[in-house]
Amino acid sequence: MSPLASLIASGTKLWLDSIDPDLVRENRAAGATGATSNPVIISDLIRTGRFDEQLQKLLDQGLSDDDVAWKLTDQLVREAQAVFLPVWEQTKGNDGYVSFELDPLLEDPQGNIPHAERVRRYIELGKKWSSGHKNRMIKVPATPAGLEALEPLCAAGVTLNVTLVFSPRQYDAARQAMWRGAQKRSDRSHFKSVYSIFVSRVDIYTEKHVPELSPAAQGMVGIVNAKQIWADNRDWWATKNLPLLQEMIFASTGTKKPEDPPWKYVEAFAGSDIETNPPATNEAVAKSGRSFTRQVDKLPPKPVLDEIAAKVDVAKMETVLMDEGIKKFADPQKVLLKLIAEKRRSLVGAK
């Protein structure tokens, strides 16, 4: 059994952190059952030059840079959805999704958009981009405005992926809002929600802000944090008697430190729910020769857990990582728009 096959056999749903059409087909053949998109992915694809013809057609329609960005994203997500639709149909809506991220500029600190307007726009855009799509998830960040938009979006029947989750507080606020929205539906047979907990960024944070952690605990906080939230999620939704699973997505699973094996986080969460892995991580896992078994419900020894609980201020961690996360959320959209403007000049000049 190949490494990726063993990961899937352990109970993990493998999603791809890309909507590159070639990688989507390649990873689907390897067992991946979903994918996700963001502005960084779209920018990287544009830079390859492979999508110049599609860009040219959009530019010829007289669209703005912003409209071109969203039209191209929509096209690429649709193509990925087509690949994974059979999975969605076979699992009756439990798997086979492609996530579509709403406009990150809603959270741009420089935009100074009032809170109520952000909430209104999340609801408006979530309904717009989900309409008519069976296996598209709308990705909403766990910011104050994003969290407030979850209940009305869920009540309207939108399938949601809550992203930028770093702490138990954010996760709890998200699931409570989601459940309130679900209870307003006349039919919950298609209710599906996922919660993307970011992992590696937590370990980068503790290395910088909690250097006093012992070697046994340093580099484990992201894993412990995510596993504890995963267990809470499993137990909480188990009481709701729903036909579809409400799952965690283990995101940010690419290692940031060169001394860490590239499968560090992949291995830690093997056995349940969803991993969205970068293409390079999946490639490294595929070449690792390892066999993956269920680890998601295994925690470090109690002294390590006690040390993490005593030394890591989770509220401070959430604040710092969200400040960084919002910047990392909004800036790539600005880069994408700038890239499209550059493409506009080069493609128009070449005609």
Secondary structure, 3 states (H helix, E strand, C coil): CCHHHHHHHCCCEEEECCCCHHHHHHHHHCCCCEEECCHHHHHHHHHCCCCHHHHHHHHHCCCCHHHHHHHHHHHHHHHHHHHHHHHHHHCCCCCCCEEEECCHHHHCHHHCCCHHHHHHHHHHHHHHHHCCCCCEEEEEECCHHHHHHHHHHHHCCCCEEEEEECCHHHHHHHHHHHHHHHHCCCCCCCCCEEEEEECHHHHHHHHHHCCCCCCCCCCCHHHHHHHHHHHHHHHHHHCCCCCCCCEEEEECCCCCCCCCCCCHHHHHCCCCCEEEECHHHHHHHHHCCCCCCCCCCCCCCHHHHHHHHHHCCHHHHHHHHHHHHHHHHHHHHHHHHHHHHHHHHHHHHHC
